[in-house]
Amino acid sequence: MEDYVGAKCRRWIANDEAAGEEPNISASLTEIECEPREVLAAARTQQAADELQTATD
């Protein structure tokens, strides 16, 4: 997670790419050697939504 945050912040500051939008998301995931399609698909699952809800209650 720390690697992703660093990558997205660098792109935000250096390239003026909004941190929570494309192309920053996919480019940052690729930079840290993660497959954007896989990560984003996993993030859209009900399990991910449930885990987020539990972690933030």
VOSE-552919 format. One record per residue (C-alpha): residue number from 0; x, y, z; chain. Coordinates in steps of 0.5 Angstrom, whole numbers. Example, Ala and Ser with C-alpha at 12.3 -4.5 7.8 and 13.67 -1.06 7.14 Angstrom:
<nodes>
k_east_north_up_c
0_25_-9_16_A
1_27_-2_14_A
</nodes>
This chain:
<nodes>
k_east_north_up_c
0_0_0_0_A
1_6_5_2_A
2_9_4_-5_A
3_2_5_-9_A
4_1_12_-4_A
5_8_14_-6_A
6_7_13_-14_A
7_0_16_-14_A
8_3_22_-10_A
9_9_23_-15_A
10_4_23_-21_A
11_0_28_-17_A
12_5_33_-16_A
13_10_32_-22_A
14_4_31_-27_A
15_-2_34_-24_A
16_-6_28_-25_A
17_-11_27_-20_A
18_-9_22_-15_A
19_-16_18_-15_A
20_-17_18_-22_A
21_-15_15_-29_A
22_-9_15_-31_A
23_-6_16_-25_A
24_-9_10_-22_A
25_-7_5_-27_A
26_0_8_-28_A
27_1_8_-21_A
28_-1_1_-20_A
29_3_-1_-26_A
30_9_3_-23_A
31_9_-2_-17_A
32_8_-8_-21_A
33_1_-9_-20_A
34_-4_-11_-26_A
35_-9_-5_-26_A
36_-15_-9_-29_A
37_-14_-15_-23_A
38_-13_-10_-18_A
39_-19_-6_-20_A
40_-24_-12_-21_A
41_-22_-14_-14_A
42_-24_-7_-11_A
43_-30_-7_-14_A
44_-33_-14_-11_A
45_-38_-15_-5_A
46_-32_-18_-1_A
47_-28_-11_-2_A
48_-34_-7_0_A
49_-36_-11_6_A
50_-28_-11_8_A
51_-28_-3_7_A
52_-35_-3_11_A
53_-32_-7_17_A
54_-25_-3_17_A
55_-29_4_18_A
56_-34_2_22_A
</nodes>
